[in-house]
């Protein structure tokens, strides 16, 4: 649900990946979270 997506954190994403990442790869790995949250909050603004 949208509420579950809003609750996702950096730590949740890293746990799902299950591997250690260096600083450069960390930024790449978290890009999906950033885009997902931007989409969720964008949807909410259009509905309101």
Biopython code that builds the backbone (N, CA, C, O; Angstrom):
import numpy as np
from Bio.PDB.StructureBuilder import StructureBuilder

atoms = [
    (1, "UNK", "N", (0.838, -1.184, 0.000)),
    (1, "UNK", "CA", (0.000, 0.000, 0.000)),
    (1, "UNK", "C", (0.887, 1.254, 0.000)),
    (1, "UNK", "O", (2.097, 1.172, 0.209)),
    (2, "UNK", "N", (0.282, 2.378, -0.231)),
    (2, "UNK", "CA", (1.038, 3.632, -0.224)),
    (2, "UNK", "C", (1.636, 3.920, 1.147)),
    (2, "UNK", "O", (2.744, 4.447, 1.247)),
    (3, "UNK", "N", (0.916, 3.580, 2.186)),
    (3, "UNK", "CA", (1.436, 3.812, 3.538)),
    (3, "UNK", "C", (2.683, 2.975, 3.798)),
    (3, "UNK", "O", (3.620, 3.438, 4.448)),
    (4, "UNK", "N", (2.696, 1.747, 3.293)),
    (4, "UNK", "CA", (3.870, 0.884, 3.460)),
    (4, "UNK", "C", (5.073, 1.452, 2.713)),
    (4, "UNK", "O", (6.197, 1.411, 3.213)),
    (5, "UNK", "N", (4.835, 1.976, 1.527)),
    (5, "UNK", "CA", (5.920, 2.575, 0.747)),
    (5, "UNK", "C", (6.480, 3.787, 1.479)),
    (5, "UNK", "O", (7.694, 3.987, 1.510)),
    (6, "UNK", "N", (5.612, 4.587, 2.063)),
    (6, "UNK", "CA", (6.061, 5.771, 2.799)),
    (6, "UNK", "C", (6.931, 5.394, 3.989)),
    (6, "UNK", "O", (7.796, 6.168, 4.397)),
    (7, "UNK", "N", (6.707, 4.213, 4.547)),
    (7, "UNK", "CA", (7.464, 3.761, 5.716)),
    (7, "UNK", "C", (8.822, 3.163, 5.357)),
    (7, "UNK", "O", (9.661, 2.982, 6.239)),
    (8, "UNK", "N", (9.058, 2.851, 4.075)),
    (8, "UNK", "CA", (10.334, 2.254, 3.673)),
    (8, "UNK", "C", (11.485, 3.195, 3.997)),
    (8, "UNK", "O", (11.385, 4.409, 3.823)),
    (9, "UNK", "N", (12.569, 2.614, 4.466)),
    (9, "UNK", "CA", (13.741, 3.416, 4.813)),
    (9, "UNK", "C", (14.967, 2.910, 4.062)),
    (9, "UNK", "O", (14.941, 1.868, 3.408)),
    (10, "UNK", "N", (16.017, 3.667, 4.178)),
    (10, "UNK", "CA", (17.309, 3.283, 3.607)),
    (10, "UNK", "C", (17.719, 1.902, 4.112)),
    (10, "UNK", "O", (18.172, 1.062, 3.334)),
    (11, "UNK", "N", (17.561, 1.672, 5.400)),
    (11, "UNK", "CA", (17.936, 0.388, 5.994)),
    (11, "UNK", "C", (17.107, -0.761, 5.435)),
    (11, "UNK", "O", (17.623, -1.863, 5.251)),
    (12, "UNK", "N", (15.830, -0.518, 5.164)),
    (12, "UNK", "CA", (14.979, -1.559, 4.580)),
    (12, "UNK", "C", (15.498, -1.974, 3.206)),
    (12, "UNK", "O", (15.563, -3.163, 2.895)),
    (13, "UNK", "N", (15.860, -1.006, 2.398)),
    (13, "UNK", "CA", (16.364, -1.292, 1.051)),
    (13, "UNK", "C", (17.675, -2.058, 1.129)),
    (13, "UNK", "O", (17.868, -3.034, 0.405)),
    (14, "UNK", "N", (18.568, -1.625, 1.995)),
    (14, "UNK", "CA", (19.858, -2.307, 2.126)),
    (14, "UNK", "C", (19.682, -3.736, 2.628)),
    (14, "UNK", "O", (20.410, -4.635, 2.208)),
    (15, "UNK", "N", (18.734, -3.946, 3.511)),
    (15, "UNK", "CA", (18.454, -5.299, 4.008)),
    (15, "UNK", "C", (17.905, -6.179, 2.887)),
    (15, "UNK", "O", (18.267, -7.351, 2.780)),
    (16, "UNK", "N", (17.038, -5.618, 2.057)),
    (16, "UNK", "CA", (16.492, -6.376, 0.934)),
    (16, "UNK", "C", (17.577, -6.765, -0.065)),
    (16, "UNK", "O", (17.532, -7.850, -0.644)),
    (17, "UNK", "N", (18.547, -5.885, -0.266)),
    (17, "UNK", "CA", (19.643, -6.186, -1.192)),
    (17, "UNK", "C", (20.512, -7.323, -0.664)),
    (17, "UNK", "O", (20.934, -8.196, -1.422)),
    (18, "UNK", "N", (20.772, -7.306, 0.620)),
    (18, "UNK", "CA", (21.513, -8.390, 1.247)),
    (18, "UNK", "C", (23.005, -8.424, 0.969)),
    (18, "UNK", "O", (23.652, -9.442, 1.217)),
    (19, "UNK", "N", (23.564, -7.338, 0.460)),
    (19, "UNK", "CA", (25.009, -7.276, 0.217)),
    (19, "UNK", "C", (25.541, -5.949, 0.735)),
    (19, "UNK", "O", (24.799, -4.974, 0.858)),
    (20, "UNK", "N", (26.843, -5.922, 1.038)),
    (20, "UNK", "CA", (27.460, -4.665, 1.456)),
    (20, "UNK", "C", (27.778, -3.826, 0.228)),
    (20, "UNK", "O", (28.175, -4.345, -0.815)),
    (21, "UNK", "N", (27.596, -2.533, 0.374)),
    (21, "UNK", "CA", (27.843, -1.621, -0.739)),
    (21, "UNK", "C", (28.812, -0.527, -0.321)),
    (21, "UNK", "O", (28.807, -0.079, 0.826)),
    (22, "UNK", "N", (29.641, -0.104, -1.264)),
    (22, "UNK", "CA", (30.512, 1.038, -1.041)),
    (22, "UNK", "C", (29.717, 2.318, -1.231)),
    (22, "UNK", "O", (28.550, 2.271, -1.618)),
    (23, "UNK", "N", (30.331, 3.455, -0.967)),
    (23, "UNK", "CA", (29.628, 4.743, -1.043)),
    (23, "UNK", "C", (29.000, 5.041, -2.408)),
    (23, "UNK", "O", (27.891, 5.571, -2.481)),
    (24, "UNK", "N", (29.706, 4.702, -3.480)),
    (24, "UNK", "CA", (29.178, 4.994, -4.816)),
    (24, "UNK", "C", (27.990, 4.094, -5.125)),
    (24, "UNK", "O", (26.973, 4.563, -5.636)),
    (25, "UNK", "N", (28.107, 2.831, -4.827)),
    (25, "UNK", "CA", (27.023, 1.883, -5.095)),
    (25, "UNK", "C", (25.833, 2.117, -4.166)),
    (25, "UNK", "O", (24.695, 1.815, -4.526)),
    (26, "UNK", "N", (26.085, 2.640, -3.002)),
    (26, "UNK", "CA", (25.010, 2.951, -2.067)),
    (26, "UNK", "C", (24.066, 3.981, -2.681)),
    (26, "UNK", "O", (22.846, 3.854, -2.585)),
    (27, "UNK", "N", (24.636, 4.983, -3.301)),
    (27, "UNK", "CA", (23.832, 6.021, -3.945)),
    (27, "UNK", "C", (22.972, 5.423, -5.059)),
    (27, "UNK", "O", (21.803, 5.779, -5.206)),
    (28, "UNK", "N", (23.552, 4.520, -5.837)),
    (28, "UNK", "CA", (22.803, 3.844, -6.904)),
    (28, "UNK", "C", (21.684, 2.986, -6.323)),
    (28, "UNK", "O", (20.565, 2.982, -6.836)),
    (29, "UNK", "N", (21.990, 2.268, -5.262)),
    (29, "UNK", "CA", (21.014, 1.363, -4.654)),
    (29, "UNK", "C", (19.822, 2.129, -4.089)),
    (29, "UNK", "O", (18.697, 1.630, -4.111)),
    (30, "UNK", "N", (20.057, 3.315, -3.593)),
    (30, "UNK", "CA", (18.987, 4.085, -2.964)),
    (30, "UNK", "C", (18.202, 4.946, -3.954)),
    (30, "UNK", "O", (17.196, 5.555, -3.587)),
    (31, "UNK", "N", (18.654, 4.997, -5.195)),
    (31, "UNK", "CA", (17.945, 5.766, -6.213)),
    (31, "UNK", "C", (16.515, 5.249, -6.384)),
    (31, "UNK", "O", (15.585, 6.039, -6.544)),
    (32, "UNK", "N", (16.342, 3.939, -6.351)),
    (32, "UNK", "CA", (14.998, 3.371, -6.509)),
    (32, "UNK", "C", (14.064, 3.844, -5.396)),
    (32, "UNK", "O", (12.896, 4.137, -5.653)),
    (33, "UNK", "N", (14.559, 3.921, -4.180)),
    (33, "UNK", "CA", (13.750, 4.398, -3.054)),
    (33, "UNK", "C", (13.369, 5.863, -3.258)),
    (33, "UNK", "O", (12.234, 6.262, -3.000)),
    (34, "UNK", "N", (14.315, 6.643, -3.716)),
    (34, "UNK", "CA", (14.067, 8.070, -3.948)),
    (34, "UNK", "C", (12.978, 8.269, -5.011)),
    (34, "UNK", "O", (12.072, 9.085, -4.837)),
    (35, "UNK", "N", (13.077, 7.519, -6.104)),
    (35, "UNK", "CA", (12.102, 7.636, -7.186)),
    (35, "UNK", "C", (10.729, 7.143, -6.727)),
    (35, "UNK", "O", (9.710, 7.765, -7.025)),
    (36, "UNK", "N", (10.710, 6.035, -6.009)),
    (36, "UNK", "CA", (9.456, 5.477, -5.509)),
    (36, "UNK", "C", (8.743, 6.469, -4.599)),
    (36, "UNK", "O", (7.540, 6.691, -4.737)),
    (37, "UNK", "N", (9.470, 7.054, -3.687)),
    (37, "UNK", "CA", (8.858, 8.015, -2.759)),
    (37, "UNK", "C", (8.414, 9.285, -3.486)),
    (37, "UNK", "O", (7.385, 9.867, -3.144)),
    (38, "UNK", "N", (9.178, 9.713, -4.478)),
    (38, "UNK", "CA", (8.773, 10.888, -5.254)),
    (38, "UNK", "C", (7.457, 10.612, -5.971)),
    (38, "UNK", "O", (6.587, 11.480, -6.041)),
    (39, "UNK", "N", (7.316, 9.414, -6.498)),
    (39, "UNK", "CA", (6.075, 9.040, -7.165)),
    (39, "UNK", "C", (4.902, 8.980, -6.209)),
    (39, "UNK", "O", (3.811, 9.447, -6.535)),
    (40, "UNK", "N", (5.112, 8.418, -5.044)),
    (40, "UNK", "CA", (4.041, 8.293, -4.051)),
    (40, "UNK", "C", (3.585, 9.668, -3.585)),
    (40, "UNK", "O", (2.385, 9.934, -3.518)),
    (41, "UNK", "N", (4.514, 10.526, -3.270)),
    (41, "UNK", "CA", (4.125, 11.846, -2.788)),
    (41, "UNK", "C", (3.560, 12.698, -3.915)),
    (41, "UNK", "O", (2.731, 13.575, -3.670)),
    (42, "UNK", "N", (3.995, 12.453, -5.148)),
    (42, "UNK", "CA", (3.430, 13.146, -6.307)),
    (42, "UNK", "C", (1.982, 12.752, -6.530)),
    (42, "UNK", "O", (1.148, 13.598, -6.854)),
    (43, "UNK", "N", (1.678, 11.468, -6.358)),
    (43, "UNK", "CA", (0.310, 10.975, -6.514)),
    (43, "UNK", "C", (-0.594, 11.614, -5.470)),
    (43, "UNK", "O", (-1.703, 12.045, -5.787)),
    (44, "UNK", "N", (-0.130, 11.675, -4.240)),
    (44, "UNK", "CA", (-0.935, 12.233, -3.151)),
    (44, "UNK", "C", (-1.264, 13.705, -3.417)),
    (44, "UNK", "O", (-2.388, 14.140, -3.164)),
    (45, "UNK", "N", (-0.301, 14.473, -3.922)),
    (45, "UNK", "CA", (-0.533, 15.889, -4.186)),
    (45, "UNK", "C", (-1.584, 16.079, -5.269)),
    (45, "UNK", "O", (-2.397, 16.998, -5.179)),
    (46, "UNK", "N", (-1.583, 15.221, -6.300)),
    (46, "UNK", "CA", (-2.553, 15.348, -7.379)),
    (46, "UNK", "C", (-3.957, 14.988, -6.909)),
    (46, "UNK", "O", (-4.933, 15.577, -7.373)),
    (47, "UNK", "N", (-4.072, 14.017, -5.986)),
    (47, "UNK", "CA", (-5.379, 13.598, -5.484)),
    (47, "UNK", "C", (-6.002, 14.661, -4.588)),
    (47, "UNK", "O", (-7.223, 14.821, -4.568)),
    (48, "UNK", "N", (-5.159, 15.397, -3.838)),
    (48, "UNK", "CA", (-5.647, 16.370, -2.869)),
    (48, "UNK", "C", (-6.093, 17.601, -3.531)),
    (48, "UNK", "O", (-6.538, 18.534, -2.863)),
]
sb = StructureBuilder()
sb.init_structure("model")
sb.init_model(0)
sb.init_chain("A")
sb.init_seg("    ")
for serial, (resi, resn, name, xyz) in enumerate(atoms, 1):
    if name == "N":
        sb.init_residue(resn, " ", resi, " ")
    sb.init_atom(name, np.array(xyz, "f"), 0.0, 1.0, " ", f" {name:<3s}", serial, name[0])
structure = sb.get_structure()
